[in-house]
Amino acid sequence: MTLISTNTPTAELQALDAAHHMHPFTHNAELGEKGVRIITRADGVWLNDSDGNRILDAMAGLWCVNIGYGRKELVDAAARQMQELPFYNTFFQTSHVPAIALAARLAELAPGDLNHVFFAGSGSEANDTNLRMVRAYWQEKGQPNKNVIISRWNAYHGSSVGSGSLGGMKGMHAQGGMPIPDIHHIEQPHWWAEGGDMSPEDFGLARAQELEKAILELGADRVAAFIAEPVQGAGGVIIPPATYWPEIQRICDEYNILLIADEVICGFGRTGNWFGSQTMGIKPHIMTIAKGLSSGYLPIGGSIVCDEVAEVIGNTEFNHGYTYSGHPVACAVALENLRLLDEEGIVTRVREDTGPYLKEKFEGLTSHPLVGEAKIVGMMGSIALTPDKASRAKFEADEGTVGFICRERCFANNLIMRHVGDRMIISPPLVISKPEIDMLIERAWKSLDECHAALKEKGLMKARSAA
Ligand SMILES: *Cc1c(COP(=O)(O)O)cnc(C)c1O
């Protein structure tokens, strides 16, 4: 047996990874050629890799390490719970303290009458639960044909067959029989890329009214729910125009459609409030949660459900659940994470102090020649790279070519920023300090400069001609 540790040379680890490890959302053959980057430890907002680099993680892992790395309190909570009760299920008329305590705490934190929690192991699983729950709800109410769920193109709701169908990622749909039947997609409120000559306000309204159009076409007696992220995350951190959400809310109310807010990224302080629904002023019937719930220290997700839906579902046997629904160790860690976020005032600090500080610096990036817009809410932001700001032009090169070059420059400068097409996105740990924000912006600026120079050298600063 090969003995592998953090002392194993990087090249050897890379070879073993290439030989045996299949990565998600990755062209594995290409990665194998290039060699994967190996992260060995982390603290606060900083990652260490196997080559000894110290990297500023402006993505909080995968949007999830809200509390930052290396919190011993979470380690201790896990160890305590593992010794006391490492596992028990919640299926057969049993429960346990961590699941009870976490459900009660979430009911306290969640707005309005969102008082009931169905646990899952991840965001994907939770959205599968939602898909089944809203259909079961309307069936139980005597309207079994009210089973269509409306979502949006370029939404991300997870990677299982159900949640991937709810999502609007065409690349995912293209690889295997998705979306499943009775999921309908409308266009996204992405003004920068799709708003044309309209003002953001008019465009926001128009995109919201696509929901009404879809409901009228399908028939209100056919539509069960609308699902959306308060702010699209994986789609490129797309903050909708201010007119969008109020109109969506009006339409859901008017046509008696359940509203599911996918809070997997927006939840737990990311937008400066406990939930993105509060920031956007919406009143969902169900919220999907995961990621920041445990700050990623252990996998856990769930659905927070309003009184009425929970009551209707409670009147029947809902034939659904996961072995790890309410896993005691994951619940104990999530509970401890929520305690720290609260007691250390981290959510408030994002809203009132570090968030506004980051916003000012981040929006300053628009004075860079490559940056068309820089938008941020709380601690999730994105910038649009463009060869021509005035016309909001796309690059002539295939979408993502320039974003990828920019991301490589960030990597080289020990900054983790992701690209979605030619948008660069950030979502740092919520504990990031002001000096660390300065370093983030400094490195972003340097990477943009290097990217700009590379584009000029390669002749890539060309705008695509308007079709
Ligand atoms: C990440 C994500 C999911 C899926 O969560 P997993 O834990 O990866 O299954 C669902 N919705 C949104 C908005 C996400 O960002």
PDBQT file of the ligand as one rigid body, heavy atoms in Angstrom, charges set to zero:
ROOT
HETATM    1  C1  LIG A 501     -24.086  24.998  -4.045  1.00  0.00    +0.000 C 
HETATM    2  C2  LIG A 501     -25.513  25.267  -4.285  1.00  0.00    +0.000 A 
HETATM    3  C3  LIG A 501     -26.464  24.246  -4.246  1.00  0.00    +0.000 A 
HETATM    4  C4  LIG A 501     -26.075  22.805  -4.114  1.00  0.00    +0.000 C 
HETATM    5  O1  LIG A 501     -25.514  22.502  -2.892  1.00  0.00    +0.000 OA
HETATM    6  P1  LIG A 501     -24.621  21.175  -2.736  1.00  0.00    +0.000 P 
HETATM    7  O2  LIG A 501     -24.326  21.141  -1.271  1.00  0.00    +0.000 OA
HETATM    8  O3  LIG A 501     -23.423  21.363  -3.611  1.00  0.00    +0.000 OA
HETATM    9  O4  LIG A 501     -25.433  20.037  -3.183  1.00  0.00    +0.000 OA
HETATM   10  C5  LIG A 501     -27.791  24.585  -4.363  1.00  0.00    +0.000 A 
HETATM   11  N1  LIG A 501     -28.168  25.855  -4.523  1.00  0.00    +0.000 NA
HETATM   12  C6  LIG A 501     -27.296  26.859  -4.584  1.00  0.00    +0.000 A 
HETATM   13  C7  LIG A 501     -27.781  28.254  -4.716  1.00  0.00    +0.000 C 
HETATM   14  C8  LIG A 501     -25.931  26.603  -4.478  1.00  0.00    +0.000 A 
HETATM   15  O5  LIG A 501     -25.047  27.585  -4.574  1.00  0.00    +0.000 OA
ENDROOT
TORSDOF 0
